[in-house]
Amino acid sequence: MSHFFPMKRSDRGYLISILIFAFVAFLPWSHRIRFSGMALFGWLMAALMVFSPAIALFQFLLSRNRKTK
């Protein structure tokens, strides 16, 4: 018997996609490529910092709406 709460499929997908995105962002080639004067690593970290909580909040609101219906 598992002592953990079951994870929803959408939450599992979100977690896996964030981990894959972070893995790709930390690869060495992303430090060398420059875009608009800044390394690609910086752009990817900024995107991760902005979109990760925004998507999580959106998922939370969607799941909350489904529970009230």
N, C-alpha and C positions, 0 to 999 in steps of 0.2 A: 504494500500500500504506500502510495506516494504521500509525503507530508507537504507537498507544495500545492498552491492553488493552480487550477488549470489556466493556461494562457490562451487567449483567443487567437484565432488564425490571423486576424488583421494586426494584432500587436506583435505576433511572432514575425510577420512579414516586415513590419516597420523596423523592428530591432535588427533583423538580418540585413535589411537594406542600408541602415545607418552604419552597421559594422563594415559592410562591403565598401561603402562610400569612404569611410575613414581609412580603411586599408589602402584603397587606391590613392587617396590623398597623401598618404605618408610614404608612398613609393619614391625612390630617389629621383626618378625622371621628372617628377612634378616640381622639384626644387630648381631645376635648370631652365625650364621653359618660362619665358617671360611674356606677359601680355599686358599692354598698357603701362609698362614700366614696373610692374610688380610680378613676382614669381607666381606661377600657377598654384603653388601650394597655398599662398595667401588668399587667392580667390576661392579655392576649394574650402579652406577653413572658414572664410567669411560666409560662404553659402551654407556650410554645415551649421554654423552658429545661428544663422537666421532661419533657415528652413526646417531644421530639426525640431525646435520647439513649436514652430507654427504648424507643422504637420501633426505633431502629437496633440496639440490643442484642438485642431480640426477633428482628429479621430475621437478625442474625448467628447466633443460636442455632438458628433454623429452618434456615438454609442449612447449618450445620455438621451438624445431624441428618440432613439429606438426603444429604450426602456419605458419612456413615458407613453408611448403609443399602445 
